[in-house]
Amino acid sequence: MDRLDNTVRPYAWGSTTAIPELLGTEPTGRPQAEMWMGAHPGAPSRTGRGTLTEIIDADPERELGPASVARFGPRLPFLLKLLAAGAPLSLQVHPDLDQARRGYEDEERRGIPVDAPHRNYKDANHKPELICALTEFDGLCGFRAPAEAAGLLDALGVPSVKPYADLLRARPEDAALREVLTAVLTADAEEMSRTVTEAAAACERLGGAHAPYAAIARHYPGDPGVLAAMLLNHVRLQPGEALYLGAGIPHAYLGGLGVEIMANSDNVLRCGLTPKHVDVPELLRIVRFEAAGPGVLRPEASPDGEEVYDTPTDEFRLSRYVLPAGTAPRDLTLPTPQILLCTAGTVRVGMEELTPGTSVFVPAGEKAEAAGTGTVFRATVRV
């Protein structure tokens, strides 16, 4: 197995303290947003044998196993991250596999450079993802029922918001959510900025259910995404709880530290809370205008102590082992590739001693046992 040396991404929304606290290192004073573990070309993990990408490319079947290669090709199909949000991330959705393939092919055919700021599809893959909280973790996930969103907007007492609330009550669910989101994102920029400023002041005054949106507005003053966010469910995860974000589900992470896993893709369509490109027509084509609760996931324990976060995605499978003192070693050997990440205590895997924030890559079929006292997250694939 290979101990991983991982890149930390300094995105502006990142916490300056959460990842250093987990690692037991001194903060640098700069945001440390995401630590990437995997073989993503943007920042592959490094090992004593080269980058994880180079290792896999040299012998995919040995590293990934025949079943994974047959199902997903000669690449690691997931990316594991530590994510530390100190400010809200952009409000966004991800395409399904067919939408991603069609969108990528279309932009390739039109000759749009992959690094162009207005490019929507960086690759031909979908990007389902799962976030598991290590601390209290705030987020937005999926649409509220239209009547509930209307009540939240009405309580603001802002005249320019009332037409949105009226529309949410007057139309069927799909049409109501679609028409209000469209109206918010296509409104005159100056008028919308004034509306959002008034709405944000009301949210500050009201507190309670409005408090998360006041906090968002402090980071993104005048952004239409503030009103769009009020159409979504606010959720606060407790440590160990998780959210699964499938295709077309609008969402945003607001604050906290978590373990995130996703299919290995960069495809994001933004709805707001960002200075980056927002392609409204393409966004509206991808969003699923269905009201539903956020669907908080809790792990399901198996007899051997593995706690699994069950999702419908095959590209990744996330689980954890919580090892009390005196526990017998746990056999973690699998016929699929895995990354093991320690988030608490000290756990020995093979010859490697893992402390919080450290990780190893275990090739398919390689013997792996975990012993010690602590928590280890396991990322692998479902075949």
C-alpha positions as CSV (number, residue, x, y, z in Angstrom):
1,M,0.0,0.0,0.0
2,D,1.0,3.6,-0.5
3,R,1.0,6.4,2.0
4,L,-0.5,9.5,0.3
5,D,0.9,13.0,0.3
6,N,-2.1,15.2,-0.6
7,T,-2.6,18.6,-2.0
8,V,-4.6,21.2,-0.1
9,R,-6.6,23.6,-2.2
10,P,-6.6,27.3,-1.0
11,Y,-10.1,28.3,-2.4
12,A,-11.3,31.6,-1.0
13,W,-14.3,30.0,0.8
14,G,-12.1,27.7,2.8
15,S,-11.7,27.7,6.5
16,T,-8.3,29.0,7.8
17,T,-8.3,26.6,10.8
18,A,-10.4,23.5,10.3
19,I,-7.9,21.3,8.3
20,P,-4.9,22.5,10.3
21,E,-6.7,21.6,13.6
22,L,-7.5,18.1,12.2
23,L,-3.9,17.6,11.0
24,G,-2.4,19.1,14.2
25,T,-0.5,21.7,12.2
26,E,-0.2,25.5,12.5
27,P,-2.6,27.5,10.4
28,T,-1.0,29.5,7.6
29,G,-3.4,32.3,7.8
30,R,-4.7,31.4,4.3
31,P,-7.9,29.5,3.5
32,Q,-7.4,25.7,3.3
33,A,-10.6,24.5,1.6
34,E,-10.1,21.0,0.3
35,M,-7.5,18.2,0.7
36,W,-7.7,15.9,-2.4
37,M,-7.1,12.2,-2.1
38,G,-7.1,10.3,-5.4
39,A,-5.9,10.4,-9.0
40,H,-7.6,13.5,-10.3
41,P,-5.4,15.1,-13.0
42,G,-5.7,18.5,-11.3
43,A,-4.0,17.4,-8.1
44,P,-3.2,13.7,-7.9
45,S,-1.9,12.3,-4.6
46,R,1.8,11.7,-4.4
47,T,3.5,8.5,-3.1
48,G,6.9,7.0,-2.9
49,R,6.3,5.4,-6.3
50,G,5.2,8.5,-8.1
51,T,1.8,10.1,-8.3
52,L,-1.3,7.9,-7.9
53,T,-2.2,8.6,-11.5
54,E,1.2,7.3,-12.7
55,I,1.0,4.2,-10.5
56,I,-2.5,3.3,-11.9
57,D,-1.6,4.1,-15.5
58,A,1.4,1.8,-15.2
59,D,-0.7,-1.3,-14.3
60,P,-4.5,-0.5,-14.0
61,E,-5.6,-4.2,-13.4
62,R,-3.1,-4.7,-10.6
63,E,-3.9,-1.5,-8.8
64,L,-7.7,-1.3,-9.5
65,G,-8.6,-4.9,-10.0
66,P,-10.2,-6.5,-13.1
67,A,-13.8,-5.9,-11.9
68,S,-13.2,-2.1,-11.5
69,V,-11.4,-1.8,-14.8
70,A,-14.1,-3.7,-16.6
71,R,-16.8,-1.5,-15.0
72,F,-15.2,2.0,-15.0
73,G,-12.1,1.7,-17.3
74,P,-8.4,2.1,-16.3
75,R,-8.9,5.0,-13.9
76,L,-9.8,5.5,-10.3
77,P,-13.5,6.5,-10.6
78,F,-13.8,8.5,-7.4
79,L,-12.2,11.5,-5.6
80,L,-12.0,11.6,-1.8
81,K,-11.7,15.0,0.0
82,L,-11.5,16.7,3.3
83,L,-13.7,19.8,2.8
84,A,-13.5,22.7,5.2
85,A,-16.0,25.5,4.4
86,G,-15.5,28.8,6.2
87,A,-17.9,30.6,3.9
88,P,-20.7,29.5,1.6
89,L,-19.8,27.7,-1.7
90,S,-21.6,28.5,-4.9
91,L,-25.2,27.3,-5.3
92,Q,-24.9,24.6,-7.9
93,V,-26.2,21.4,-9.6
94,H,-24.6,18.6,-11.4
95,P,-25.7,16.8,-14.6
96,D,-26.6,13.2,-14.9
97,L,-24.4,10.9,-17.1
98,D,-26.3,11.4,-20.3
99,Q,-26.5,15.2,-19.9
100,A,-22.8,15.3,-19.2
101,R,-21.9,13.3,-22.3
102,R,-24.2,15.3,-24.5
103,G,-23.0,18.7,-23.0
104,Y,-19.4,17.7,-23.3
105,E,-19.7,16.6,-26.9
106,D,-21.6,19.8,-27.8
107,E,-19.0,22.1,-26.3
108,E,-16.2,20.1,-27.9
109,R,-17.9,20.3,-31.3
110,R,-18.3,24.1,-30.9
111,G,-14.6,24.4,-30.0
112,I,-15.0,25.9,-26.6
113,P,-11.6,25.5,-24.7
114,V,-11.9,23.3,-21.6
115,D,-10.4,26.1,-19.5
116,A,-12.7,28.8,-20.9
117,P,-14.6,30.6,-18.0
118,H,-18.0,30.1,-19.8
119,R,-17.4,26.3,-20.4
120,N,-20.0,24.2,-18.5
121,Y,-18.7,20.6,-19.1
122,K,-15.1,19.9,-18.4
123,D,-15.5,16.2,-19.0
124,A,-18.1,13.6,-20.1
125,N,-18.9,12.2,-16.6
126,H,-21.6,12.8,-14.0
127,K,-20.7,14.1,-10.5
128,P,-22.9,12.6,-7.8
129,E,-21.4,13.3,-4.4
130,L,-21.7,12.6,-0.7
131,I,-20.7,14.8,2.2
132,C,-20.3,13.3,5.7
133,A,-20.0,15.7,8.6
134,L,-17.0,15.6,11.0
135,T,-18.2,18.7,12.8
136,E,-21.6,20.4,12.7
137,F,-22.1,21.1,9.1
138,D,-24.5,23.6,7.5
139,G,-25.8,23.2,3.9
140,L,-28.7,23.7,1.5
141,C,-30.1,20.7,-0.3
142,G,-33.1,20.4,-2.6
143,F,-36.2,22.5,-3.0
144,R,-38.6,23.3,-0.2
145,A,-42.3,22.8,-0.8
146,P,-43.5,25.9,-2.7
147,A,-45.9,26.9,0.0
148,E,-43.2,26.7,2.7
149,A,-40.8,28.8,0.5
150,A,-43.7,31.3,-0.1
151,G,-44.1,31.7,3.7
152,L,-40.4,32.3,4.2
153,L,-40.5,35.0,1.5
154,D,-43.7,36.6,2.7
155,A,-42.3,37.0,6.2
156,L,-39.6,39.4,4.8
157,G,-42.2,42.1,4.2
158,V,-40.3,43.2,1.1
159,P,-42.8,44.4,-1.6
160,S,-40.6,43.4,-4.5
161,V,-40.4,39.8,-3.2
162,K,-44.2,39.4,-2.9
163,P,-44.7,38.4,-6.6
164,Y,-42.4,35.5,-6.1
165,A,-44.4,34.3,-3.1
166,D,-47.7,34.7,-4.9
167,L,-46.4,32.7,-7.9
168,L,-45.2,29.9,-5.6
169,R,-48.7,29.6,-4.3
170,A,-50.5,29.9,-7.6
171,R,-48.8,27.4,-9.8
172,P,-48.2,23.6,-9.7
173,E,-45.0,22.6,-7.9
174,D,-42.8,22.1,-10.9
175,A,-44.0,25.2,-12.7
176,A,-43.9,27.3,-9.5
177,L,-40.3,26.4,-8.7
178,R,-39.1,26.7,-12.3
179,E,-40.7,30.1,-12.9
180,V,-39.6,31.7,-9.7
181,L,-36.0,30.5,-10.1
182,T,-36.0,31.7,-13.7
183,A,-37.4,35.1,-12.6
184,V,-34.8,35.6,-9.9
185,L,-31.8,34.7,-12.1
186,T,-33.0,36.7,-15.1
187,A,-34.2,39.9,-13.3
188,D,-32.5,43.3,-14.0
189,A,-29.3,43.2,-12.0
190,E,-29.6,46.5,-10.3
191,E,-33.2,45.9,-9.3
192,M,-32.4,42.5,-8.0
193,S,-29.4,43.8,-6.0
194,R,-31.8,46.3,-4.3
195,T,-34.3,43.5,-3.6
196,V,-31.7,41.2,-2.1
197,T,-30.3,44.0,0.0
198,E,-33.8,44.7,1.5
199,A,-34.4,40.9,1.9
200,A,-31.0,40.5,3.7
201,A,-31.8,43.2,6.1
202,A,-35.1,41.6,6.9
203,C,-33.4,38.2,7.4
204,E,-31.0,39.8,9.9
205,R,-33.9,41.3,11.8
206,L,-36.1,38.1,11.8
207,G,-33.4,35.6,12.7
208,G,-34.6,32.0,13.3
209,A,-35.3,30.2,10.0
210,H,-34.1,33.3,8.1
211,A,-30.7,33.5,9.9
212,P,-28.8,31.2,7.4
213,Y,-29.8,33.5,4.5
214,A,-28.7,36.6,6.4
215,A,-25.3,34.9,6.8
216,I,-25.2,34.0,3.1
217,A,-26.0,37.6,2.1
218,R,-23.1,38.9,4.3
219,H,-20.8,37.0,2.1
220,Y,-22.6,37.7,-1.2
221,P,-24.3,41.1,-0.9
222,G,-26.8,41.8,-3.6
223,D,-26.4,38.3,-5.3
224,P,-29.6,36.9,-6.7
225,G,-28.4,33.5,-5.3
226,V,-29.5,34.7,-1.9
227,L,-33.2,34.6,-3.0
228,A,-32.6,31.4,-4.9
229,A,-31.2,29.9,-1.7
230,M,-34.4,30.7,0.1
231,L,-36.2,28.2,-2.1
232,L,-34.0,25.4,-0.7
233,N,-34.0,23.3,2.5
234,H,-31.5,24.4,5.1
235,V,-30.0,21.4,6.9
236,R,-27.5,21.2,9.8
237,L,-25.7,17.9,9.9
238,Q,-24.4,16.5,13.2
239,P,-21.0,14.6,13.1
240,G,-21.5,11.3,11.4
241,E,-24.5,12.4,9.4
242,A,-24.3,12.8,5.6
243,L,-26.0,14.2,2.5
244,Y,-26.2,12.6,-0.9
245,L,-26.4,15.0,-3.8
246,G,-27.6,13.3,-7.0
247,A,-28.0,14.8,-10.5
248,G,-30.1,17.9,-10.8
249,I,-30.4,18.6,-7.0
250,P,-29.6,22.2,-6.2
251,H,-27.3,22.5,-3.2
252,A,-24.6,24.5,-1.4
253,Y,-22.3,23.9,1.5
254,L,-22.3,26.8,4.0
255,G,-19.9,25.9,6.8
256,G,-18.2,23.0,8.6
257,L,-15.7,20.2,8.1
258,G,-16.6,17.0,6.4
259,V,-15.4,14.0,4.4
260,E,-16.6,14.3,0.8
261,I,-16.5,11.7,-2.0
262,M,-17.6,12.1,-5.6
263,A,-17.4,10.7,-9.0
264,N,-14.2,11.9,-10.7
265,S,-15.7,14.9,-12.6
266,D,-15.5,18.7,-12.6
267,N,-19.0,19.3,-14.1
268,V,-20.8,22.1,-12.2
269,L,-23.6,24.4,-13.2
270,R,-23.9,27.4,-10.9
271,C,-27.1,29.1,-9.8
272,G,-25.6,32.0,-7.8
273,L,-23.4,32.9,-4.8
274,T,-20.4,33.2,-7.1
275,P,-18.6,35.6,-9.4
276,K,-18.2,32.8,-11.9
277,H,-20.3,32.1,-15.0
278,V,-24.0,31.3,-14.6
279,D,-25.5,29.7,-17.7
280,V,-29.2,30.2,-16.9
281,P,-30.7,28.3,-19.9
282,E,-28.4,25.3,-19.4
283,L,-28.9,25.4,-15.6
284,L,-32.7,25.3,-16.1
285,R,-32.4,22.3,-18.3
286,I,-30.4,20.3,-15.7
287,V,-32.3,21.3,-12.5
288,R,-34.9,18.9,-11.2
289,F,-37.8,21.0,-10.0
290,E,-39.1,18.7,-7.3
291,A,-39.7,19.5,-3.7
292,A,-38.3,17.0,-1.2
293,G,-36.6,16.9,2.2
294,P,-32.8,16.9,2.3
295,G,-32.7,13.2,3.1
296,V,-30.1,13.1,5.9
297,L,-28.2,9.8,5.7
298,R,-27.0,7.9,8.8
299,P,-24.6,4.9,8.4
300,E,-25.9,1.3,8.5
301,A,-23.7,-1.0,10.6
302,S,-22.7,-4.4,9.3
303,P,-21.7,-7.4,11.6
304,D,-18.0,-6.7,11.1
305,G,-18.3,-3.1,12.4
306,E,-18.3,-1.4,9.0
307,E,-20.7,1.5,8.9
308,V,-21.9,2.1,5.3
309,Y,-23.4,5.3,3.8
310,D,-25.6,3.7,1.2
311,T,-26.1,5.6,-2.1
312,P,-27.3,4.5,-5.6
313,T,-23.9,5.4,-7.1
314,D,-21.5,2.8,-8.3
315,E,-18.4,5.0,-8.8
316,F,-18.0,5.3,-5.0
317,R,-18.9,3.6,-1.7
318,L,-18.1,5.4,1.5
319,S,-18.0,3.7,4.9
320,R,-16.2,4.1,8.3
321,Y,-14.9,2.0,11.1
322,V,-15.0,3.4,14.6
323,L,-12.4,1.4,16.6
324,P,-12.7,1.4,20.4
325,A,-9.7,0.7,22.6
326,G,-8.9,-3.0,22.8
327,T,-10.7,-3.9,19.5
328,A,-9.3,-6.8,17.6
329,P,-7.8,-5.9,14.2
330,R,-10.3,-5.5,11.4
331,D,-9.7,-7.2,8.0
332,L,-10.2,-4.5,5.3
333,T,-9.0,-6.5,2.3
334,L,-11.1,-5.9,-0.8
335,P,-11.0,-7.0,-4.5
336,T,-11.4,-3.3,-5.4
337,P,-9.1,-0.2,-4.9
338,Q,-9.5,1.7,-1.6
339,I,-8.4,4.8,0.1
340,L,-8.3,4.7,3.9
341,L,-8.5,8.1,5.7
342,C,-8.0,8.5,9.5
343,T,-10.1,11.2,11.1
344,A,-9.6,10.5,14.8
345,G,-7.1,8.6,17.1
346,T,-4.3,6.5,15.8
347,V,-4.9,3.5,13.5
348,R,-2.3,1.2,12.1
349,V,-3.0,-0.2,8.6
350,G,-0.3,-2.6,7.5
351,M,3.0,-0.9,8.2
352,E,1.5,2.6,8.1
353,E,0.5,4.5,11.3
354,L,-2.4,6.8,10.5
355,T,-3.2,9.9,12.5
356,P,-6.0,12.4,11.8
357,G,-5.9,13.7,8.2
358,T,-3.5,11.0,6.9
359,S,-4.4,8.4,4.3
360,V,-3.2,5.4,2.3
361,F,-4.1,3.9,-1.1
362,V,-4.6,0.1,-0.9
363,P,-4.5,-1.7,-4.3
364,A,-7.2,-4.2,-5.1
365,G,-6.7,-7.5,-3.4
366,E,-3.9,-6.3,-1.2
367,K,-4.1,-7.5,2.4
368,A,-5.1,-4.7,4.8
369,E,-5.9,-4.8,8.5
370,A,-6.8,-1.9,10.7
371,A,-5.8,-1.9,14.4
372,G,-5.7,0.8,17.1
373,T,-8.1,3.3,18.5
374,G,-9.8,5.8,16.2
375,T,-11.9,6.3,13.2
376,V,-11.1,5.3,9.6
377,F,-13.1,6.2,6.5
378,R,-13.0,3.8,3.6
379,A,-13.5,4.9,0.0
380,T,-13.9,2.3,-2.7
381,V,-16.1,1.4,-5.6
382,R,-19.2,-0.8,-6.0
383,V,-18.9,-3.5,-8.7
